Amino acid sequence: MSYCRRGSKGYLYLEDGTLLEGCGFGSPQTRIGEVVFTTAMNGYPESLTDPSYRGQILVITYPLVGNYGVPSPVIDDGILLNFESERIQAEGLVVQEETEGVKWNSSKSLNRWLEEEGVPGLSNVDTRSLVKKVRKSGVMMGVITQGEPPSDPETLLKRKYDEIDFTSLLSPLKPIIHRGKGKGVVVVVDCGVKHGILRSLTKRGLTVVRVPCSFGADEVMDYVPSGILFSNGPGNPNLLEGQVKTFRDLSEYRIPILGICLGHQIGVLALGGRVEKMKFGHRGVNKAVVEVGTNRFYISTHNHGYAVFRDGVPDGTRVWFYNPDDNVVEGLKHEKLPIMTVQFHPEASPGPWDARWVFDLFLKEVKKNGNS
Ligand SMILES: NC(=O)CC[C@H](N)C(=O)O
């Protein structure tokens, strides 16, 4: 790499000793994270602000990133449009080619956005071979930096993604209320909720109370909810004993519960199942899931590194969705209780809306519950 148009070289050092050299963009910071990739061809503003990417360096397989700039934030009752949280959550971004795009609603370039938010970017690297490596050896920790290669990467890489509880960094400190125009209150146990989930609930008239991820069942029940949603979030679900207990305790109230992504995994653990780390995860917006029973395929958005395999399904539940590529369990329904969970993202953001009816189904359950 001899010439970088923004002046600075950039580097990604991987846990296995590989050093990739490219061009720096965004902010000249050094950050550590688990190196993961998404196959989404668009939606970088949503992906970068998805709290579930906290602690991870995101590699985008689509070769041109930045084409349509970064939209201006629109906030409606505290809920953002076009972004999934108030800041970039990913630790760093790796792309093949970073572009200065424009679009009618773009307020700045990707480069400027990363610069303002203190997040390093790396471009002009062969993302294809990087992804092949990650697919082959599994996800690894990495250091992203600019200027010079990292001087002591081994020390930096002592930090392991799987051992950190990121949810406490993202969860609100106190409850936040978003009012819907209809009846019914849903408490969202917020371990880093995507705003797309909040939008999906308020759009259906529901009032949303976002409570800290550390809340126990009694604190959740103080809001007399008609339904409870356990949100998506970053990190290893096996560290979240408190949240698992809260889910278990709440299941006894027989109130409709919907778990999404991390929420699905917490539910599985609460009901006695098992959640394991995958080799390189599912991250993208064109992943098929099959609904058991109807045999319908839905194209859906995924962002998960942990998963429930067939032998980890808890007793008393049945598989609702699975991924036809690798058979991973993508959703469960409880046989007796009004509990349903999905590993994928029915709110999309970014991605297709094929499965947004999951929220309609939840709404139906919430209405049946009577409090609404
Ligand atoms: N999007 C999510 O909620 C991700 C859940 C969990 N952190 C995983 O990677 O599997």
The ligand as an ORCA input file, in Angstrom:
! r2SCAN-3c Opt
* xyz 0 1
  N     -28.146     -9.202     18.215
  C     -28.063     -9.804     19.392
  O     -28.873     -9.636     20.289
  C     -26.847    -10.674     19.606
  C     -26.932    -11.617     20.757
  C     -25.586    -12.161     21.208
  N     -24.759    -11.097     21.685
  C     -24.911    -12.904     20.072
  O     -23.971    -12.416     19.487
  O     -25.315    -13.980     19.737
*
